[in-house]
């Protein structure tokens, strides 16, 4: 019996260690200073906000949470079959959690995310992504997730009035009437936008009560004439 308990304890410890070492998965987006966006030229395609969505994932030792954020509006500009730029407005009041079944706990988490500890939604109700360039890859690539990408997308992500340049890969399709883009989950570091709650980069006494700085983001974007 004691031997069985020791083995069980080892499994529990191993599981805890694996959970503590895990965070959101995906390729890390290249980040840097915000870049100047060029003039939007070409034909405008307006975002279909009923389909377009941002998916998010956050992690802490022992677990993860995930959900969605809706788009408020957006426009993509196309000239000669190429995207020249665009701007997407994200409705931060629309944060939803999809993994917590208990309604009270679910709303408690969402309320915390909207509070000053995280995104200060009352003060900053919108986030923005301004496209600075969309470059077609020499050939389609398959990521470690198994998903295929065709383009490299660069732009400025503005959260809580802090704007940073990010670059990630996506599958982009353009035709006469519709533009669609899907970005497999990629990682940004929330500390670069001064989202400090539970971050070991700002607090050194958290022990195992920290929250990983890495946030997983996944975009689905559809725009029509």
C-alpha positions as CSV (number, residue, x, y, z in Angstrom):
1,X,0.0,0.0,0.0
2,X,2.8,2.4,0.9
3,X,4.5,1.6,-2.4
4,X,1.3,2.4,-4.3
5,X,0.9,5.7,-2.4
6,X,4.5,6.6,-3.3
7,X,4.0,5.8,-6.9
8,X,0.8,7.8,-6.9
9,X,2.5,10.7,-5.3
10,X,5.2,10.7,-7.9
11,X,2.6,10.9,-10.6
12,X,0.9,13.8,-8.9
13,X,4.3,15.7,-8.5
14,X,5.2,15.0,-12.1
15,X,1.8,16.2,-13.3
16,X,2.2,19.4,-11.3
17,X,5.7,20.0,-12.7
18,X,4.4,19.5,-16.3
19,X,1.6,21.9,-15.7
20,X,3.9,24.5,-14.1
21,X,6.2,24.3,-17.1
22,X,3.4,24.6,-19.7
23,X,2.0,27.8,-21.2
24,X,0.1,28.9,-24.2
25,X,1.4,27.1,-27.3
26,X,2.2,28.5,-30.8
27,X,5.0,30.3,-32.6
28,X,6.1,33.5,-30.9
29,X,5.3,36.6,-32.8
30,X,8.2,38.9,-33.6
31,X,7.6,42.2,-31.7
32,X,9.3,45.6,-31.7
33,X,8.5,49.3,-31.9
34,X,5.4,50.3,-33.8
35,X,6.0,51.0,-37.5
36,X,4.5,53.8,-39.5
37,X,1.6,52.6,-41.5
38,X,1.5,53.6,-45.2
39,X,-1.4,55.2,-46.9
40,X,-4.3,52.8,-47.4
41,X,-4.8,52.5,-51.2
42,X,-7.0,50.3,-53.3
43,X,-10.5,49.0,-52.8
44,X,-11.9,48.7,-49.3
45,X,-13.3,45.4,-48.0
46,X,-15.3,45.7,-44.8
47,X,-15.0,43.2,-42.0
48,X,-17.8,40.7,-41.4
49,X,-18.0,41.0,-37.7
50,X,-20.4,38.1,-37.4
51,X,-17.6,35.7,-38.6
52,X,-14.4,37.5,-37.7
53,X,-13.1,36.8,-34.2
54,X,-10.0,36.9,-32.0
55,X,-9.4,33.8,-29.9
56,X,-7.3,34.0,-26.8
57,X,-5.6,31.7,-24.4
58,X,-3.9,32.4,-21.0
59,X,-2.1,30.1,-18.7
60,X,-1.0,29.7,-15.1
61,X,0.6,26.8,-13.2
62,X,-1.9,24.0,-13.2
63,X,-4.3,25.2,-15.9
64,X,-5.3,27.4,-18.8
65,X,-8.3,29.5,-19.8
66,X,-9.5,30.4,-23.3
67,X,-12.2,32.3,-25.0
68,X,-13.0,34.9,-27.7
69,X,-13.1,38.6,-28.3
70,X,-15.3,40.1,-31.1
71,X,-14.4,42.6,-33.7
72,X,-16.2,46.0,-33.6
73,X,-15.3,47.0,-37.2
74,X,-12.5,46.7,-39.7
75,X,-11.4,47.5,-43.2
76,X,-8.8,45.8,-45.5
77,X,-7.5,47.6,-48.6
78,X,-6.6,45.6,-51.8
79,X,-4.9,46.8,-54.9
80,X,-3.8,44.5,-57.8
81,X,-4.5,41.4,-55.7
82,X,-2.4,42.5,-52.8
83,X,-3.3,43.8,-49.4
84,X,-1.9,47.3,-49.0
85,X,-3.1,47.9,-45.4
86,X,-6.0,48.0,-43.1
87,X,-7.3,48.6,-39.6
88,X,-9.2,46.3,-37.2
89,X,-11.1,47.5,-34.1
90,X,-11.4,45.0,-31.3
91,X,-14.3,45.3,-28.9
92,X,-12.8,44.7,-25.5
93,X,-16.2,44.7,-23.8
94,X,-16.9,41.5,-25.7
95,X,-14.4,39.3,-23.8
96,X,-15.9,35.8,-23.4
97,X,-14.5,32.7,-21.5
98,X,-15.4,29.4,-23.0
99,X,-14.0,26.8,-20.6
100,X,-15.6,27.6,-17.2
101,X,-19.0,26.0,-16.9
102,X,-20.0,27.6,-13.6
103,X,-21.7,31.0,-14.5
104,X,-20.6,32.8,-11.4
105,X,-16.9,31.8,-11.7
106,X,-17.0,32.4,-15.4
107,X,-18.2,36.0,-14.9
108,X,-15.8,36.5,-12.1
109,X,-12.9,35.7,-14.4
110,X,-14.2,37.8,-17.2
111,X,-14.8,40.7,-14.8
112,X,-11.2,40.4,-13.6
113,X,-9.8,40.4,-17.2
114,X,-11.8,43.6,-17.9
115,X,-10.6,45.3,-14.7
116,X,-7.5,47.5,-14.2
117,X,-5.5,44.4,-13.2
118,X,-5.5,43.4,-16.9
119,X,-7.1,45.3,-19.8
120,X,-8.8,48.3,-18.0
121,X,-11.8,48.0,-20.4
122,X,-13.7,50.9,-18.9
123,X,-10.8,53.2,-19.8
124,X,-9.7,51.5,-23.0
125,X,-12.9,49.9,-24.5
126,X,-11.2,49.2,-27.8
127,X,-7.9,47.6,-29.0
128,X,-6.6,48.1,-32.5
129,X,-4.6,46.3,-35.1
130,X,-3.2,48.4,-37.9
131,X,-1.7,46.4,-40.8
132,X,1.6,47.8,-42.1
133,X,2.5,45.0,-44.6
134,X,1.3,41.6,-45.9
135,X,4.0,39.7,-47.7
136,X,3.4,36.5,-49.6
137,X,5.7,33.7,-48.7
138,X,7.9,32.1,-51.4
139,X,5.8,29.0,-50.9
140,X,3.2,27.8,-48.4
141,X,4.5,26.6,-45.1
142,X,3.2,24.1,-42.6
143,X,3.7,25.1,-39.0
144,X,4.4,22.7,-36.1
145,X,0.6,22.7,-35.4
146,X,0.0,21.2,-38.8
147,X,-1.7,24.3,-40.1
148,X,-0.7,25.9,-43.4
149,X,0.3,29.6,-43.8
150,X,0.8,31.6,-47.0
151,X,1.7,35.1,-45.9
152,X,3.6,37.1,-43.3
153,X,1.5,39.8,-41.6
154,X,3.0,42.8,-39.9
155,X,1.2,45.5,-38.0
156,X,0.8,47.6,-34.9
157,X,-1.2,46.1,-32.0
158,X,-2.5,48.8,-29.6
159,X,-3.7,47.7,-26.2
160,X,-4.3,50.1,-23.3
161,X,-2.9,53.0,-25.4
162,X,0.4,51.1,-25.8
163,X,1.3,50.3,-29.4
164,X,3.8,47.6,-30.4
165,X,4.7,46.2,-33.8
166,X,4.1,42.4,-34.2
167,X,4.7,40.0,-37.1
168,X,3.0,36.6,-37.5
169,X,2.1,34.2,-40.2
170,X,-1.4,33.5,-41.6
171,X,-3.2,31.9,-44.4
172,X,-4.6,34.6,-46.7
173,X,-7.0,34.3,-49.6
174,X,-8.0,37.2,-51.9
175,X,-10.6,37.2,-54.6
176,X,-12.9,39.8,-56.3
177,X,-15.5,39.9,-53.5
178,X,-13.9,38.6,-50.3
179,X,-10.7,38.6,-48.3
180,X,-10.2,36.0,-45.7
181,X,-7.3,35.4,-43.3
182,X,-6.7,32.9,-40.6
183,X,-3.7,33.1,-38.2
184,X,-2.9,29.9,-36.3
185,X,-2.3,30.6,-32.6
186,X,0.8,32.7,-32.0
187,X,2.2,34.1,-28.8
188,X,2.7,37.6,-27.6
189,X,4.2,38.8,-24.3
190,X,1.6,40.7,-22.3
191,X,4.3,42.5,-20.3
192,X,5.3,44.5,-23.3
193,X,1.8,46.2,-23.1
194,X,2.3,46.7,-19.3
195,X,-0.3,44.1,-18.3
196,X,1.4,43.4,-15.0
197,X,-1.0,41.3,-12.8
198,X,0.7,38.1,-11.7
199,X,3.7,38.7,-13.9
200,X,7.1,37.5,-12.6
201,X,8.7,40.3,-14.6
202,X,7.1,42.9,-12.3
203,X,6.7,41.0,-9.0
204,X,9.3,38.7,-7.4
205,X,7.3,37.2,-4.5
206,X,4.6,35.3,-6.4
207,X,6.0,31.8,-5.9
208,X,3.5,29.5,-7.7
209,X,0.8,32.2,-7.8
210,X,2.1,33.7,-11.0
211,X,0.4,33.9,-14.4
212,X,2.4,33.3,-17.6
213,X,3.2,36.4,-19.6
214,X,2.6,34.6,-22.8
215,X,-0.8,35.0,-24.3
216,X,-2.0,32.9,-27.2
217,X,-3.9,34.7,-30.0
218,X,-5.6,33.3,-33.0
219,X,-7.3,35.5,-35.7
220,X,-10.1,34.6,-38.1
221,X,-10.9,37.6,-40.4
222,X,-13.3,37.8,-43.3
223,X,-14.0,41.0,-45.2
224,X,-16.4,41.7,-48.1
225,X,-16.9,44.4,-50.7
